[in-house]
Amino acid sequence: MPSPQRIGRYLVQRRLGSGAFAVVWLAQDERLQAPVAVKVLADNWAGRLDIRERFLSEARLLRQAGSGGVVQVYDIGELEDDRPYFVMEYADAGTVEDLLMAGPPPLAEALRLVAGAATGVAALHAAGIVHRDIKPSNVLLKSPGGPGPVRAGTERVLVADLGLAKNLAASSGLTVVAGSAGYMAPEQSDPPPGGIDARVDVYGLGALLYHLVTGTVPGQAGRVLDPADSAPTSPPRPRPRP
């Protein structure tokens, strides 16, 4: 997709990334003089009403959560070709996946990052939403703002990408396999007749912590190695009480 000059009233600067169904652009809100991220439905899916509704559902769910730990949606609109887009806050410090490219962070920082992600996930659950795809690329980092350089460990942690998220009230219908290998709870790869619930996100947070501590993607559910076997410097597993 070629870079557009504008998306609605937003001046496009560069592409931030793309996925199966959408492209995300960095743009400038000229009225507020602030950078924003604009997510646009990919043109090859423009004619699929089910994909369009899934795209719009993500924007609604993000807005519904209304938490400082979840990426906020500011605006929504349509291009001249009727493709929808929505405007989000821009996470200028990248993702946890970007951070992991330099290797596992110190344990204290790994715990801080996962605690921040857990805050966002808790807000989703409080709003009746299950994410279903907690992983490093879906946890964003944003500088705290203000003058001066950003100190490591001070970034805000934001949960993003609710493309697979669903309302927990309809969880009995969540019987379709959805998620990412290594981060999916066992019941996601083999959904039970009664569907899934918020516990799949708790598993995802644990898998995220495992990756941050060991530097490796967790293995298949039920076959995950002790972190100490992958990273000897990680804390030993607590011994069961006699």
MOVEN-V80894 format. One record per backbone hydrogen bond with DSSP energy under -0.5 kcal/mol. NH is the residue of the N-H (numbers start at 1). CO is the residue of the C=O. E is the energy in kcal/mol with one decimal. If there is no record, write none. Layout:
BEGIN
nh;co;e
NH;CO;E
NH;CO;E
END
This chain:
BEGIN
nh;co;e
7;10;-2.4
10;7;-2.1
11;28;-2.0
12;5;-2.1
12;10;-0.6
13;26;-3.3
14;26;-1.4
16;24;-3.0
17;24;-1.6
19;22;-2.9
23;40;-2.4
24;17;-3.1
25;38;-2.7
26;14;-3.5
27;25;-0.5
27;36;-2.8
28;11;-2.4
29;27;-0.5
29;34;-3.2
30;9;-0.5
30;28;-1.1
33;29;-1.6
34;29;-1.5
36;27;-2.7
37;88;-2.4
38;25;-3.0
39;37;-0.5
39;86;-2.7
40;23;-3.0
40;38;-0.5
41;84;-2.2
42;21;-2.7
45;42;-1.8
46;43;-1.2
48;45;-1.7
49;47;-0.9
52;48;-2.3
53;49;-2.2
54;50;-1.9
55;51;-2.4
56;52;-2.4
57;53;-2.2
58;54;-1.6
59;55;-1.3
60;56;-2.1
61;57;-2.7
62;58;-2.5
63;59;-2.1
64;60;-2.4
65;61;-1.9
66;62;-1.2
70;67;-1.5
71;159;-2.3
74;87;-3.2
75;87;-1.2
77;85;-2.5
79;83;-2.8
82;79;-2.0
85;77;-2.4
86;39;-2.0
87;75;-2.7
88;37;-3.5
89;72;-1.8
90;35;-0.6
91;89;-0.6
92;90;-1.2
93;141;-1.9
94;91;-1.2
96;136;-1.0
96;139;-2.4
97;136;-1.1
99;95;-1.8
100;96;-2.2
101;97;-0.7
101;98;-1.0
102;99;-1.5
103;100;-1.9
110;106;-2.4
111;107;-2.5
112;108;-1.9
113;109;-2.5
114;110;-2.2
115;111;-2.4
116;112;-2.2
117;113;-2.3
118;114;-2.6
119;115;-1.6
120;116;-1.6
121;117;-2.6
122;118;-2.7
123;119;-1.7
124;120;-1.9
125;121;-2.6
126;122;-2.4
127;123;-1.4
128;125;-1.6
129;124;-2.8
130;166;-2.7
138;135;-1.7
139;136;-1.3
140;138;-0.6
140;158;-3.2
141;94;-3.1
142;156;-2.1
154;151;-1.6
156;142;-3.5
158;140;-2.6
158;156;-0.5
159;69;-2.6
160;138;-2.6
165;162;-0.9
166;130;-2.1
168;128;-3.6
169;128;-0.5
170;167;-1.7
171;168;-2.0
173;170;-2.1
174;171;-1.8
175;173;-2.0
183;180;-2.1
184;180;-0.8
188;185;-2.0
189;185;-1.1
190;186;-1.2
191;188;-0.5
195;192;-2.0
196;171;-0.8
200;197;-1.9
201;198;-1.3
202;198;-1.1
203;199;-2.1
204;200;-1.8
205;201;-2.2
206;202;-1.9
207;203;-2.5
208;204;-2.3
209;205;-2.3
210;206;-2.3
211;207;-2.2
212;208;-2.2
213;209;-2.4
214;210;-2.8
215;211;-2.4
223;220;-2.7
229;226;-2.1
230;226;-0.8
230;227;-0.9
231;227;-3.1
234;231;-2.6
END
